[in-house]
Amino acid sequence: MPDDGLISGDNPFKKDLVEGIDFYYNEDGYKVFTEAYHLKRGYCCQNNCKHCPYGFRDKLKKPKQE
């Protein structure tokens, strides 16, 4: 898997990531961060993450029209 540039720089939450705990690769080869990673990071990035524990995905759902 090519380096996607996410594990570099001074961000302490992107160093020492553990595959299977902090992230996994989906069937298309993309890195998907887990709920555990998001909680460790401590805030919502508002990027519609699949495992967002902060409810951002729920806020994007539109109410059903009758």
PyMOL Python script that loads the backbone (N, CA, C, O; Angstrom):
from pymol import cmd

cmd.read_pdbstr("""\
ATOM      1  N   MET A   1       0.857  -1.178   0.000  1.00  0.00           N
ATOM      2  CA  MET A   1       0.000   0.000   0.000  1.00  0.00           C
ATOM      3  C   MET A   1       0.894   1.228   0.000  1.00  0.00           C
ATOM      4  O   MET A   1       1.807   1.315   0.821  1.00  0.00           O
ATOM      5  N   PRO A   2       0.661   2.180  -0.895  1.00  0.00           N
ATOM      6  CA  PRO A   2       1.481   3.380  -0.946  1.00  0.00           C
ATOM      7  C   PRO A   2       1.252   4.273   0.261  1.00  0.00           C
ATOM      8  O   PRO A   2       0.186   4.259   0.876  1.00  0.00           O
ATOM      9  N   ASP A   3       2.275   5.048   0.585  1.00  0.00           N
ATOM     10  CA  ASP A   3       2.167   5.986   1.703  1.00  0.00           C
ATOM     11  C   ASP A   3       1.191   7.085   1.318  1.00  0.00           C
ATOM     12  O   ASP A   3       1.393   7.769   0.314  1.00  0.00           O
ATOM     13  N   ASP A   4       0.134   7.263   2.105  1.00  0.00           N
ATOM     14  CA  ASP A   4      -0.872   8.273   1.782  1.00  0.00           C
ATOM     15  C   ASP A   4      -0.576   9.613   2.434  1.00  0.00           C
ATOM     16  O   ASP A   4      -1.365  10.550   2.311  1.00  0.00           O
ATOM     17  N   GLY A   5       0.548   9.713   3.122  1.00  0.00           N
ATOM     18  CA  GLY A   5       0.945  10.978   3.722  1.00  0.00           C
ATOM     19  C   GLY A   5       0.225  11.309   5.012  1.00  0.00           C
ATOM     20  O   GLY A   5       0.436  12.389   5.563  1.00  0.00           O
ATOM     21  N   LEU A   6      -0.617  10.420   5.516  1.00  0.00           N
ATOM     22  CA  LEU A   6      -1.384  10.722   6.718  1.00  0.00           C
ATOM     23  C   LEU A   6      -0.590  10.517   7.996  1.00  0.00           C
ATOM     24  O   LEU A   6      -0.950  11.067   9.037  1.00  0.00           O
ATOM     25  N   ILE A   7       0.480   9.738   7.940  1.00  0.00           N
ATOM     26  CA  ILE A   7       1.231   9.452   9.156  1.00  0.00           C
ATOM     27  C   ILE A   7       2.551  10.214   9.113  1.00  0.00           C
ATOM     28  O   ILE A   7       3.627   9.615   9.125  1.00  0.00           O
ATOM     29  N   SER A   8       2.460  11.506   9.064  1.00  0.00           N
ATOM     30  CA  SER A   8       3.660  12.326   9.035  1.00  0.00           C
ATOM     31  C   SER A   8       3.351  13.652   9.718  1.00  0.00           C
ATOM     32  O   SER A   8       2.203  13.933  10.063  1.00  0.00           O
ATOM     33  N   GLY A   9       4.371  14.451   9.907  1.00  0.00           N
ATOM     34  CA  GLY A   9       4.174  15.748  10.532  1.00  0.00           C
ATOM     35  C   GLY A   9       4.186  15.652  12.043  1.00  0.00           C
ATOM     36  O   GLY A   9       4.653  14.667  12.616  1.00  0.00           O
ATOM     37  N   ASP A  10       3.667  16.686  12.677  1.00  0.00           N
ATOM     38  CA  ASP A  10       3.720  16.779  14.131  1.00  0.00           C
ATOM     39  C   ASP A  10       2.427  16.394  14.823  1.00  0.00           C
ATOM     40  O   ASP A  10       2.310  16.584  16.033  1.00  0.00           O
ATOM     41  N   ASN A  11       1.463  15.866  14.111  1.00  0.00           N
ATOM     42  CA  ASN A  11       0.196  15.487  14.724  1.00  0.00           C
ATOM     43  C   ASN A  11       0.387  14.208  15.531  1.00  0.00           C
ATOM     44  O   ASN A  11       0.609  13.151  14.941  1.00  0.00           O
ATOM     45  N   PRO A  12       0.308  14.267  16.865  1.00  0.00           N
ATOM     46  CA  PRO A  12       0.561  13.077  17.686  1.00  0.00           C
ATOM     47  C   PRO A  12      -0.494  11.995  17.514  1.00  0.00           C
ATOM     48  O   PRO A  12      -0.248  10.844  17.877  1.00  0.00           O
ATOM     49  N   PHE A  13      -1.652  12.325  16.976  1.00  0.00           N
ATOM     50  CA  PHE A  13      -2.710  11.340  16.817  1.00  0.00           C
ATOM     51  C   PHE A  13      -2.566  10.536  15.533  1.00  0.00           C
ATOM     52  O   PHE A  13      -3.296   9.565  15.332  1.00  0.00           O
ATOM     53  N   LYS A  14      -1.648  10.914  14.668  1.00  0.00           N
ATOM     54  CA  LYS A  14      -1.440  10.169  13.436  1.00  0.00           C
ATOM     55  C   LYS A  14      -0.124   9.398  13.464  1.00  0.00           C
ATOM     56  O   LYS A  14       0.253   8.789  12.463  1.00  0.00           O
ATOM     57  N   LYS A  15       0.568   9.416  14.575  1.00  0.00           N
ATOM     58  CA  LYS A  15       1.785   8.635  14.742  1.00  0.00           C
ATOM     59  C   LYS A  15       1.445   7.353  15.487  1.00  0.00           C
ATOM     60  O   LYS A  15       0.528   7.325  16.308  1.00  0.00           O
ATOM     61  N   ASP A  16       2.171   6.320  15.203  1.00  0.00           N
ATOM     62  CA  ASP A  16       2.012   5.047  15.907  1.00  0.00           C
ATOM     63  C   ASP A  16       0.596   4.490  15.816  1.00  0.00           C
ATOM     64  O   ASP A  16       0.070   3.962  16.795  1.00  0.00           O
ATOM     65  N   LEU A  17      -0.016   4.607  14.653  1.00  0.00           N
ATOM     66  CA  LEU A  17      -1.334   4.029  14.454  1.00  0.00           C
ATOM     67  C   LEU A  17      -1.215   2.520  14.359  1.00  0.00           C
ATOM     68  O   LEU A  17      -0.251   2.002  13.796  1.00  0.00           O
ATOM     69  N   VAL A  18      -2.191   1.816  14.907  1.00  0.00           N
ATOM     70  CA  VAL A  18      -2.189   0.357  14.905  1.00  0.00           C
ATOM     71  C   VAL A  18      -3.316  -0.123  13.990  1.00  0.00           C
ATOM     72  O   VAL A  18      -4.493   0.143  14.236  1.00  0.00           O
ATOM     73  N   GLU A  19      -2.928  -0.836  12.929  1.00  0.00           N
ATOM     74  CA  GLU A  19      -3.938  -1.375  12.024  1.00  0.00           C
ATOM     75  C   GLU A  19      -4.829  -2.350  12.783  1.00  0.00           C
ATOM     76  O   GLU A  19      -4.338  -3.183  13.545  1.00  0.00           O
ATOM     77  N   GLY A  20      -6.123  -2.248  12.576  1.00  0.00           N
ATOM     78  CA  GLY A  20      -7.084  -3.097  13.268  1.00  0.00           C
ATOM     79  C   GLY A  20      -7.626  -2.469  14.543  1.00  0.00           C
ATOM     80  O   GLY A  20      -8.664  -2.893  15.050  1.00  0.00           O
ATOM     81  N   ILE A  21      -6.935  -1.468  15.062  1.00  0.00           N
ATOM     82  CA  ILE A  21      -7.412  -0.748  16.253  1.00  0.00           C
ATOM     83  C   ILE A  21      -7.745   0.691  15.883  1.00  0.00           C
ATOM     84  O   ILE A  21      -8.849   1.168  16.145  1.00  0.00           O
ATOM     85  N   ASP A  22      -6.790   1.374  15.278  1.00  0.00           N
ATOM     86  CA  ASP A  22      -6.985   2.769  14.895  1.00  0.00           C
ATOM     87  C   ASP A  22      -7.552   2.921  13.487  1.00  0.00           C
ATOM     88  O   ASP A  22      -8.222   3.912  13.195  1.00  0.00           O
ATOM     89  N   PHE A  23      -7.292   1.963  12.621  1.00  0.00           N
ATOM     90  CA  PHE A  23      -7.757   2.045  11.241  1.00  0.00           C
ATOM     91  C   PHE A  23      -7.768   0.661  10.618  1.00  0.00           C
ATOM     92  O   PHE A  23      -7.227  -0.298  11.168  1.00  0.00           O
ATOM     93  N   TYR A  24      -8.394   0.585   9.462  1.00  0.00           N
ATOM     94  CA  TYR A  24      -8.333  -0.613   8.627  1.00  0.00           C
ATOM     95  C   TYR A  24      -8.407  -0.153   7.176  1.00  0.00           C
ATOM     96  O   TYR A  24      -8.752   0.997   6.903  1.00  0.00           O
ATOM     97  N   TYR A  25      -8.088  -1.037   6.261  1.00  0.00           N
ATOM     98  CA  TYR A  25      -8.198  -0.737   4.845  1.00  0.00           C
ATOM     99  C   TYR A  25      -9.484  -1.359   4.321  1.00  0.00           C
ATOM    100  O   TYR A  25      -9.751  -2.537   4.558  1.00  0.00           O
ATOM    101  N   ASN A  26     -10.285  -0.560   3.603  1.00  0.00           N
ATOM    102  CA  ASN A  26     -11.530  -1.099   3.056  1.00  0.00           C
ATOM    103  C   ASN A  26     -11.247  -1.852   1.761  1.00  0.00           C
ATOM    104  O   ASN A  26     -10.097  -1.963   1.337  1.00  0.00           O
ATOM    105  N   GLU A  27     -12.294  -2.365   1.143  1.00  0.00           N
ATOM    106  CA  GLU A  27     -12.136  -3.196  -0.052  1.00  0.00           C
ATOM    107  C   GLU A  27     -11.546  -2.428  -1.233  1.00  0.00           C
ATOM    108  O   GLU A  27     -11.037  -3.039  -2.173  1.00  0.00           O
ATOM    109  N   ASP A  28     -11.608  -1.096  -1.195  1.00  0.00           N
ATOM    110  CA  ASP A  28     -11.029  -0.279  -2.257  1.00  0.00           C
ATOM    111  C   ASP A  28      -9.600   0.166  -1.931  1.00  0.00           C
ATOM    112  O   ASP A  28      -8.973   0.870  -2.723  1.00  0.00           O
ATOM    113  N   GLY A  29      -9.088  -0.241  -0.770  1.00  0.00           N
ATOM    114  CA  GLY A  29      -7.727   0.108  -0.383  1.00  0.00           C
ATOM    115  C   GLY A  29      -7.593   1.420   0.377  1.00  0.00           C
ATOM    116  O   GLY A  29      -6.478   1.859   0.661  1.00  0.00           O
ATOM    117  N   TYR A  30      -8.711   2.048   0.707  1.00  0.00           N
ATOM    118  CA  TYR A  30      -8.659   3.301   1.463  1.00  0.00           C
ATOM    119  C   TYR A  30      -8.507   3.023   2.956  1.00  0.00           C
ATOM    120  O   TYR A  30      -9.038   2.043   3.477  1.00  0.00           O
ATOM    121  N   LYS A  31      -7.776   3.900   3.626  1.00  0.00           N
ATOM    122  CA  LYS A  31      -7.628   3.804   5.070  1.00  0.00           C
ATOM    123  C   LYS A  31      -8.885   4.372   5.720  1.00  0.00           C
ATOM    124  O   LYS A  31      -9.297   5.489   5.409  1.00  0.00           O
ATOM    125  N   VAL A  32      -9.495   3.603   6.625  1.00  0.00           N
ATOM    126  CA  VAL A  32     -10.714   4.016   7.320  1.00  0.00           C
ATOM    127  C   VAL A  32     -10.400   4.065   8.808  1.00  0.00           C
ATOM    128  O   VAL A  32     -10.026   3.055   9.404  1.00  0.00           O
ATOM    129  N   PHE A  33     -10.553   5.236   9.405  1.00  0.00           N
ATOM    130  CA  PHE A  33     -10.280   5.380  10.828  1.00  0.00           C
ATOM    131  C   PHE A  33     -11.448   4.843  11.647  1.00  0.00           C
ATOM    132  O   PHE A  33     -12.611   5.024  11.284  1.00  0.00           O
ATOM    133  N   THR A  34     -11.126   4.186  12.746  1.00  0.00           N
ATOM    134  CA  THR A  34     -12.129   3.566  13.608  1.00  0.00           C
ATOM    135  C   THR A  34     -12.647   4.568  14.644  1.00  0.00           C
ATOM    136  O   THR A  34     -12.102   5.660  14.810  1.00  0.00           O
ATOM    137  N   GLU A  35     -13.707   4.165  15.328  1.00  0.00           N
ATOM    138  CA  GLU A  35     -14.240   4.982  16.415  1.00  0.00           C
ATOM    139  C   GLU A  35     -13.184   5.199  17.492  1.00  0.00           C
ATOM    140  O   GLU A  35     -13.096   6.283  18.069  1.00  0.00           O
ATOM    141  N   ALA A  36     -12.383   4.173  17.764  1.00  0.00           N
ATOM    142  CA  ALA A  36     -11.321   4.286  18.776  1.00  0.00           C
ATOM    143  C   ALA A  36     -10.331   5.389  18.413  1.00  0.00           C
ATOM    144  O   ALA A  36      -9.906   6.153  19.280  1.00  0.00           O
ATOM    145  N   TYR A  37      -9.965   5.474  17.141  1.00  0.00           N
ATOM    146  CA  TYR A  37      -9.046   6.535  16.704  1.00  0.00           C
ATOM    147  C   TYR A  37      -9.688   7.904  16.903  1.00  0.00           C
ATOM    148  O   TYR A  37      -9.055   8.818  17.431  1.00  0.00           O
ATOM    149  N   HIS A  38     -10.933   8.045  16.484  1.00  0.00           N
ATOM    150  CA  HIS A  38     -11.607   9.344  16.603  1.00  0.00           C
ATOM    151  C   HIS A  38     -11.714   9.777  18.064  1.00  0.00           C
ATOM    152  O   HIS A  38     -11.527  10.953  18.377  1.00  0.00           O
ATOM    153  N   LEU A  39     -12.011   8.843  18.952  1.00  0.00           N
ATOM    154  CA  LEU A  39     -12.085   9.176  20.375  1.00  0.00           C
ATOM    155  C   LEU A  39     -10.715   9.562  20.919  1.00  0.00           C
ATOM    156  O   LEU A  39     -10.607  10.467  21.746  1.00  0.00           O
ATOM    157  N   LYS A  40      -9.678   8.888  20.463  1.00  0.00           N
ATOM    158  CA  LYS A  40      -8.314   9.225  20.888  1.00  0.00           C
ATOM    159  C   LYS A  40      -7.938  10.625  20.407  1.00  0.00           C
ATOM    160  O   LYS A  40      -7.279  11.378  21.125  1.00  0.00           O
ATOM    161  N   ARG A  41      -8.365  10.974  19.178  1.00  0.00           N
ATOM    162  CA  ARG A  41      -8.075  12.298  18.628  1.00  0.00           C
ATOM    163  C   ARG A  41      -8.811  13.367  19.423  1.00  0.00           C
ATOM    164  O   ARG A  41      -8.256  14.432  19.690  1.00  0.00           O
ATOM    165  N   GLY A  42     -10.064  13.093  19.804  1.00  0.00           N
ATOM    166  CA  GLY A  42     -10.763  13.983  20.724  1.00  0.00           C
ATOM    167  C   GLY A  42     -11.670  15.040  20.134  1.00  0.00           C
ATOM    168  O   GLY A  42     -12.213  15.855  20.880  1.00  0.00           O
ATOM    169  N   TYR A  43     -11.855  15.060  18.831  1.00  0.00           N
ATOM    170  CA  TYR A  43     -12.751  16.053  18.246  1.00  0.00           C
ATOM    171  C   TYR A  43     -13.244  15.564  16.886  1.00  0.00           C
ATOM    172  O   TYR A  43     -12.661  14.661  16.285  1.00  0.00           O
ATOM    173  N   CYS A  44     -14.315  16.171  16.419  1.00  0.00           N
ATOM    174  CA  CYS A  44     -14.889  15.829  15.118  1.00  0.00           C
ATOM    175  C   CYS A  44     -14.262  16.698  14.036  1.00  0.00           C
ATOM    176  O   CYS A  44     -14.171  17.917  14.182  1.00  0.00           O
ATOM    177  N   CYS A  45     -13.831  16.066  12.957  1.00  0.00           N
ATOM    178  CA  CYS A  45     -13.226  16.807  11.839  1.00  0.00           C
ATOM    179  C   CYS A  45     -14.280  17.239  10.818  1.00  0.00           C
ATOM    180  O   CYS A  45     -13.965  17.983   9.889  1.00  0.00           O
ATOM    181  N   GLN A  46     -15.507  16.791  10.973  1.00  0.00           N
ATOM    182  CA  GLN A  46     -16.642  17.125  10.102  1.00  0.00           C
ATOM    183  C   GLN A  46     -16.399  16.719   8.654  1.00  0.00           C
ATOM    184  O   GLN A  46     -16.804  17.423   7.729  1.00  0.00           O
ATOM    185  N   ASN A  47     -15.729  15.571   8.459  1.00  0.00           N
ATOM    186  CA  ASN A  47     -15.490  15.039   7.119  1.00  0.00           C
ATOM    187  C   ASN A  47     -16.396  13.857   6.806  1.00  0.00           C
ATOM    188  O   ASN A  47     -16.131  13.112   5.863  1.00  0.00           O
ATOM    189  N   ASN A  48     -17.461  13.671   7.582  1.00  0.00           N
ATOM    190  CA  ASN A  48     -18.427  12.602   7.363  1.00  0.00           C
ATOM    191  C   ASN A  48     -17.773  11.229   7.489  1.00  0.00           C
ATOM    192  O   ASN A  48     -18.034  10.343   6.676  1.00  0.00           O
ATOM    193  N   CYS A  49     -16.938  11.047   8.488  1.00  0.00           N
ATOM    194  CA  CYS A  49     -16.239   9.781   8.706  1.00  0.00           C
ATOM    195  C   CYS A  49     -17.227   8.660   9.015  1.00  0.00           C
ATOM    196  O   CYS A  49     -18.218   8.860   9.718  1.00  0.00           O
ATOM    197  N   LYS A  50     -16.942   7.496   8.482  1.00  0.00           N
ATOM    198  CA  LYS A  50     -17.827   6.339   8.634  1.00  0.00           C
ATOM    199  C   LYS A  50     -18.061   5.972  10.095  1.00  0.00           C
ATOM    200  O   LYS A  50     -19.176   5.598  10.461  1.00  0.00           O
ATOM    201  N   HIS A  51     -17.040   6.070  10.934  1.00  0.00           N
ATOM    202  CA  HIS A  51     -17.138   5.643  12.331  1.00  0.00           C
ATOM    203  C   HIS A  51     -17.099   6.818  13.306  1.00  0.00           C
ATOM    204  O   HIS A  51     -16.570   6.692  14.410  1.00  0.00           O
ATOM    205  N   CYS A  52     -17.651   7.948  12.905  1.00  0.00           N
ATOM    206  CA  CYS A  52     -17.637   9.144  13.755  1.00  0.00           C
ATOM    207  C   CYS A  52     -18.459   8.918  15.024  1.00  0.00           C
ATOM    208  O   CYS A  52     -19.657   8.648  14.943  1.00  0.00           O
ATOM    209  N   PRO A  53     -17.820   9.027  16.206  1.00  0.00           N
ATOM    210  CA  PRO A  53     -18.558   8.856  17.458  1.00  0.00           C
ATOM    211  C   PRO A  53     -19.206  10.148  17.948  1.00  0.00           C
ATOM    212  O   PRO A  53     -19.849  10.167  18.997  1.00  0.00           O
ATOM    213  N   TYR A  54     -19.034  11.225  17.184  1.00  0.00           N
ATOM    214  CA  TYR A  54     -19.534  12.528  17.623  1.00  0.00           C
ATOM    215  C   TYR A  54     -20.874  12.901  16.994  1.00  0.00           C
ATOM    216  O   TYR A  54     -21.382  13.996  17.234  1.00  0.00           O
ATOM    217  N   GLY A  55     -21.449  12.008  16.196  1.00  0.00           N
ATOM    218  CA  GLY A  55     -22.777  12.238  15.647  1.00  0.00           C
ATOM    219  C   GLY A  55     -22.833  13.093  14.398  1.00  0.00           C
ATOM    220  O   GLY A  55     -23.921  13.492  13.983  1.00  0.00           O
ATOM    221  N   PHE A  56     -21.699  13.386  13.788  1.00  0.00           N
ATOM    222  CA  PHE A  56     -21.719  14.247  12.606  1.00  0.00           C
ATOM    223  C   PHE A  56     -22.502  13.612  11.465  1.00  0.00           C
ATOM    224  O   PHE A  56     -23.246  14.308  10.775  1.00  0.00           O
ATOM    225  N   ARG A  57     -22.353  12.310  11.250  1.00  0.00           N
ATOM    226  CA  ARG A  57     -23.079  11.621  10.171  1.00  0.00           C
ATOM    227  C   ARG A  57     -24.591  11.729  10.396  1.00  0.00           C
ATOM    228  O   ARG A  57     -25.350  11.889   9.441  1.00  0.00           O
ATOM    229  N   ASP A  58     -25.019  11.642  11.636  1.00  0.00           N
ATOM    230  CA  ASP A  58     -26.443  11.747  11.955  1.00  0.00           C
ATOM    231  C   ASP A  58     -26.983  13.132  11.622  1.00  0.00           C
ATOM    232  O   ASP A  58     -28.137  13.266  11.216  1.00  0.00           O
ATOM    233  N   LYS A  59     -26.167  14.154  11.789  1.00  0.00           N
ATOM    234  CA  LYS A  59     -26.597  15.524  11.508  1.00  0.00           C
ATOM    235  C   LYS A  59     -26.804  15.742  10.013  1.00  0.00           C
ATOM    236  O   LYS A  59     -27.563  16.626   9.617  1.00  0.00           O
ATOM    237  N   LEU A  60     -26.133  14.940   9.176  1.00  0.00           N
ATOM    238  CA  LEU A  60     -26.258  15.104   7.738  1.00  0.00           C
ATOM    239  C   LEU A  60     -27.485  14.426   7.156  1.00  0.00           C
ATOM    240  O   LEU A  60     -27.889  14.725   6.033  1.00  0.00           O
ATOM    241  N   LYS A  61     -28.083  13.509   7.920  1.00  0.00           N
ATOM    242  CA  LYS A  61     -29.264  12.819   7.429  1.00  0.00           C
ATOM    243  C   LYS A  61     -30.430  13.807   7.334  1.00  0.00           C
ATOM    244  O   LYS A  61     -30.700  14.576   8.257  1.00  0.00           O
ATOM    245  N   LYS A  62     -31.093  13.760   6.215  1.00  0.00           N
ATOM    246  CA  LYS A  62     -32.223  14.657   6.009  1.00  0.00           C
ATOM    247  C   LYS A  62     -33.497  13.997   6.527  1.00  0.00           C
ATOM    248  O   LYS A  62     -33.658  12.784   6.400  1.00  0.00           O
ATOM    249  N   PRO A  63     -34.400  14.780   7.108  1.00  0.00           N
ATOM    250  CA  PRO A  63     -35.671  14.209   7.558  1.00  0.00           C
ATOM    251  C   PRO A  63     -36.465  13.692   6.348  1.00  0.00           C
ATOM    252  O   PRO A  63     -36.385  14.243   5.250  1.00  0.00           O
ATOM    253  N   LYS A  64     -37.219  12.637   6.580  1.00  0.00           N
ATOM    254  CA  LYS A  64     -38.026  12.056   5.504  1.00  0.00           C
ATOM    255  C   LYS A  64     -39.150  13.015   5.125  1.00  0.00           C
ATOM    256  O   LYS A  64     -39.807  13.601   5.986  1.00  0.00           O
ATOM    257  N   GLN A  65     -39.354  13.160   3.832  1.00  0.00           N
ATOM    258  CA  GLN A  65     -40.445  13.986   3.318  1.00  0.00           C
ATOM    259  C   GLN A  65     -41.692  13.127   3.202  1.00  0.00           C
ATOM    260  O   GLN A  65     -41.618  11.997   2.720  1.00  0.00           O
ATOM    261  N   GLU A  66     -42.824  13.636   3.631  1.00  0.00           N
ATOM    262  CA  GLU A  66     -44.095  12.888   3.522  1.00  0.00           C
ATOM    263  C   GLU A  66     -44.869  13.329   2.315  1.00  0.00           C
ATOM    264  O   GLU A  66     -45.958  12.816   2.059  1.00  0.00           O
TER     265      GLU A  66
END
""", "prot")
cmd.dss("prot")
cmd.show_as("cartoon", "prot")
cmd.util.cbc("prot")
cmd.orient("prot")
